[in-house]
Amino acid sequence: MTEVLRLEHVSKSFGEKQVLRDINFSVDSGEIIGYIGSNGAGKSTTIKIILGLIDEYDGDVYVFGEKAKGTIDYKRRIGYVPEVSDMYDNLTAYEYISFIGMLYGIDSEKAVSKAKEMMEVFGISDALYGRIHTFSKGMRQKLSIVTGMLHNPDILFLDEPLGGIDANSVLVFKEIMQGLKTMGKTIFYSSHILEVVERLSDRILLLNAGEIVMDGTMEDVRKKRSDSTLETIFNEVTGFNDHKELADRFIASFMS
């Protein structure tokens, strides 16, 4: 396997708040990385730094062996599916796909043809000529997945990609991820749905308060934590053990 991504001593602050603290890890081709942590732990910030959406940070990021800061060529080889996509809502899906294809140098006819087949898999091809502002959350997210993968990226960054998507499509999505891994694609997957992360990931990176506190395969993680589920391990490492008590307080509040 070939190293495709490396972070060295990456730190980031917003004002006086330090969000990332000396982040170090590397990723090889064909790996599915589960990048997990509580809200505010720094997951999305890490991804945006790698993508070049945040360019003021300490440390170094290398993508495909080249330093990412100040370069854009590597972006043609990466894909990104965010939790909430900013789309041009007045465009039709056809127009939006053509636009995304143009950004990656893909002929409009080819881009739409590829996208239509991918949309058929997710059951939304009938919406090809519909305006995006009429789409449900799940339809928008499916379109985001399609356009994020339209240019056949070597690394795919997924930041809570399954919001609003129906159960059948989630199953299809899991199979797609496994198929891409077999092809040697690298997937960097961030999600709060720990069951999905556990099933998909070859390796888990757990971020807590801006620091990586766990890095290993699911097998390694389980051995260190008495064969626990990822959810249990997550709670142990982050020190969150009050979920039952908090749930009881919530129920008591609305019952009063």
Secondary structure as UniProt FT lines:
FT   STRAND          3..14
FT   TURN            15..16
FT   STRAND          17..28
FT   TURN            29..30
FT   STRAND          32..37
FT   TURN            39..40
FT   HELIX           43..51
FT   STRAND          58..63
FT   TURN            64..65
FT   STRAND          66..67
FT   TURN            69..70
FT   HELIX           73..77
FT   STRAND          78..81
FT   TURN            89..90
FT   HELIX           93..103
FT   TURN            104..105
FT   HELIX           108..121
FT   TURN            122..123
FT   HELIX           125..127
FT   TURN            128..129
FT   HELIX           132..134
FT   HELIX           137..148
FT   TURN            150..151
FT   STRAND          155..159
FT   TURN            161..164
FT   HELIX           167..182
FT   TURN            183..184
FT   STRAND          186..190
FT   HELIX           194..200
FT   STRAND          203..208
FT   TURN            209..210
FT   STRAND          211..217
FT   HELIX           218..224
FT   TURN            225..227
FT   HELIX           230..238
FT   HELIX           243..255
//
